[in-house]
Amino acid sequence: MGDRVAVKYNSADEGEERKGGHGIPKVSMVPLIFLIFYEVSGGPFGIEDSVKAAGPLLAIMGFLLFALIWSIPEALITAEMGTMFPENGGYVVWVSSALGPFWGFQQGWAKWLSGVIDNALYPVLFLDYVKSSVPALGGGLPRTLAVLILTVALTYMNYRGLTIVGWVAVLLGVFSLLPFFVMGLIAIPRIEPSRWLEMDLGSVNWGLYLNTLFWNLNYWDSISTLAGEVENPKRTLPRALSYALVLVVGGYLYPLITCTAAVPVVRENWSDGYFSDIARILGGIWLHSWIQAAAALSNMGNFLTEMSSDSYQLLGMAERGMLPDFFAKRSRYGTPLIGILFSAFGVILLSWMSFQEIIAAENYLYCFGMILEFIAFIKLRVTHPNASRPYKIPLGTIGAVLMIIPPALLIVVVMALASFKVMVVSVMAMIVGFMLQPCLVYVDKKRWLRFSISADLPDLPDSQEAAEDDTVPLVF
């Protein structure tokens, strides 16, 4: 295993076919946009804590600024690297190619844990929205049973196929965003612009503020772990990322701008689930119920897409010989059955954590993975300047370094503001990864488990001539 994952490429054409080698239809543009939308966002559910932490002005400005210094650079890097390495495994393959198999495995371990922790959040958010209508779901055995039932049902849907998940994401996305559009229209006559300017720097909860913004605007790279399932990824992926970026940022700012100005801001009330209370104030019980239904369905979409990216990441790692071969086995629907089961089990184990604890823990591990991605991105620009990049950010090496400085500084701040408990748990999780990779290498050498590399994976080219002929026009 140890010497077989130095990834090399010679083509990005494997995604051109409408069906993969397993005979399952590939994901097209529209479902891909909404898969990205749900990987990152799923709608404005969960952004309420930004107002609670810092007030309306900083919340609105925060989403604008974070989109600029974090979301856009991460989406650009995903577009370039995802088209350079169009296979399942995504960022794991990038880091393995640039830094070697050990760090590639650490990237996969940290990002998979981060994704599973993130996915444990969605049943929590779902129950937080419906507990006002069904108080029994606020805690105890009914809440635990509800989490289990939701996890099993959504896991089965993931098992049935990524194409189904993609089109379900489209339907859920439209249904989840529509009530906020209606609520914004109802709010217009009640808007008082002076409320947008409310700010008290002395009472800002910076930890909650930054974690909420960061959680709601990251995970753009998660779609890279599904690149092997995308129809013509070298053209589809960059465009889908750009359209999803507009959809995500607009989906946050529109309800924030309208709702904070239409209703007096009592910051203590702005916690997850508060948009449904505002809907009751502005439109009555019918709008309140619609928002709650949208929240429930949105969290279903978040869960489905996150589990897809987590499980296909494990499949991609197995195809590169980084995990035992059984992780690469597909069900009759073309889905990574073992990866899905592992991800579902992790969600159930972590579902006891609180909303804030989940956000902080997954952010910390995610930051560790992003550091490795930034290093891999720059190193591959230096060591393989002529490799095929069907989508290339129009910046040289110096420009690329300057582009990642602001998000890198943001990573440092987010990690520094984490609580001691979150730091300890996250560092312990990373230490497990440091020990696990050599153990798997040893298991491979002893042949206790089968490890293999897919013969269909391409090599990294030595020149750019062929790549330049089919370079994708920039869309960002």
C-alpha positions, 0 to 999 in steps of 0.5 A, a space after each residue: 500500500 505504501 508505495 502505490 499511491 503516488 498518483 500520476 495522471 495522463 487524462 481527464 477524459 474518464 468522466 466524458 461517458 454518461 455511464 461509468 464502468 459499473 453501468 450507473 448513469 453519471 451525475 449531470 449539471 443540474 443535480 450536481 449544482 444542488 449536490 454542491 448546494 447541499 454539501 455547503 449549505 442547504 439553505 439558511 437553516 443554522 445561520 441564526 446563531 450569527 445574529 445571536 453572536 454578533 448582531 445584524 450588521 456583523 452577521 450580514 457583513 460576515 457572510 459577504 466577507 467570508 464568501 470572498 476570502 474563503 468560499 471563492 478561493 476554496 471553490 476555485 481550488 476545487 475546480 482546478 484540482 477536481 478537474 486535474 484529478 477527476 476520480 472518487 477520493 478527490 482531495 485525498 488524491 490531491 494530497 497523496 500526489 503532492 505529499 505522499 501516501 502518509 499525508 494523503 491518508 491523514 487528509 482522508 481520515 480528518 476529512 472523513 471524520 469531519 464529514 461524519 461529525 457534520 452529518 450528525 448535525 442534521 438530525 439535531 437541526 431537524 429535531 430542533 425545528 420540529 420540537 416546537 410542534 412536537 415537544 416530545 422530540 426535545 429530548 429523551 428516548 423519543 428524540 433518540 429513536 427519531 435520530 435512529 429512524 431518520 438515519 436508517 431511512 436516509 442511509 437506505 436512500 443513499 444506498 439506492 444510488 447517487 443519481 436518485 440522490 442528485 435529483 432528490 436534492 434538486 426537488 428538496 432545494 427548490 422546496 427549501 428555498 421557496 418559503 424564504 423567498 415568500 417570507 422576504 416578500 411579505 417582510 418588505 413593507 415592515 423593513 426598517 433599514 436602521 435595524 441593519 446597523 445594530 452592533 455592539 462590539 463589546 458583546 460579540 461572541 467571536 467563537 460562536 460567530 466565526 464557527 457559524 460563518 465558517 460552518 455555513 460557508 465551507 465544504 466546497 471541496 467535498 464534491 471532489 470526492 464524487 468527481 468519478 461519478 460526474 458526467 464530463 467533470 472537466 467541464 461540468 464541475 467548474 460551472 456547477 461550482 460557480 452556479 452553486 456559489 451564487 445560490 448559496 450566498 444569495 440563499 443566506 443573505 436574502 433572508 438575513 437582510 429581510 428578516 433582521 430589518 422586518 422584526 425587532 432584533 432580540 439577539 438571545 432569540 436568534 438560535 437554530 430554528 428561529 426563522 420559523 418563529 419569524 415566519 409565524 410573526 410575519 405570515 402566520 401559522 401557514 408560513 411557520 409550518 412551511 418553514 418547518 417542513 422546508 427545514 426538515 426536508 433541507 436537513 434530509 438533503 444535507 444528510 444525503 449529500 454529505 453521506 454520499 461524499 463521505 462514502 465515495 471518499 472511502 471508495 476512492 481511497 480503496 481504489 488507490 490502495 489506501 484502504 482494504 479492497 472491500 471498501 471499493 465494492 459497490 452495491 447493485 445500485 453502484 453505491 459504496 455499500 461499506 462506506 455508507 454503513 461506516 458513515 451511518 454508524 459514525 453519525 449514530 455514535 456522534 448524534 449525542 453532541 450538541 449543535 455548538 459542539 458539533 460545529 466546533 469539532 468538525 471545523 477543527 478537523 476540517 481546518 487541518 485537512 484544508 491546510 494539507 489541501 493548500 500545501 498540495 495545491 501550491 506544491 503541484 503548481 510548482 512540481 507539475 506546472 505542465 500537468 493537465 488542468 482543464 480548469 486553471 485559476 488564472 494566477 501564477 504561483 505567487 498569485 496562488 500563494 497570495 490567494 490562500 493567505 487570507 483563508 489560511 489566516 482564517 483557519 488559524 483564528 478558527 482553530 485558536 478560538 476552539 475550546 480546550 475540550 474541542 482541541 483535545 478531542 480533535 488532536 486525539 482524533 488526528 493522533 489516531 490517524 497517525 497511528 492507523 496509516 502505518 498499521 494498514 501498511 503493515 496489514 497490507 505487507 502481511 496480506 491479512 487483508 486485500 489491498 489493490 489499486 484500480 487499473 482504470 486510474 490514469 497517470 499525470 502527464 509530463 506536458 501541457 500540449 494536449 491539455 491546452 486544446 480542451 481547457 475549459 473557459 473560466 467561469 468564476 
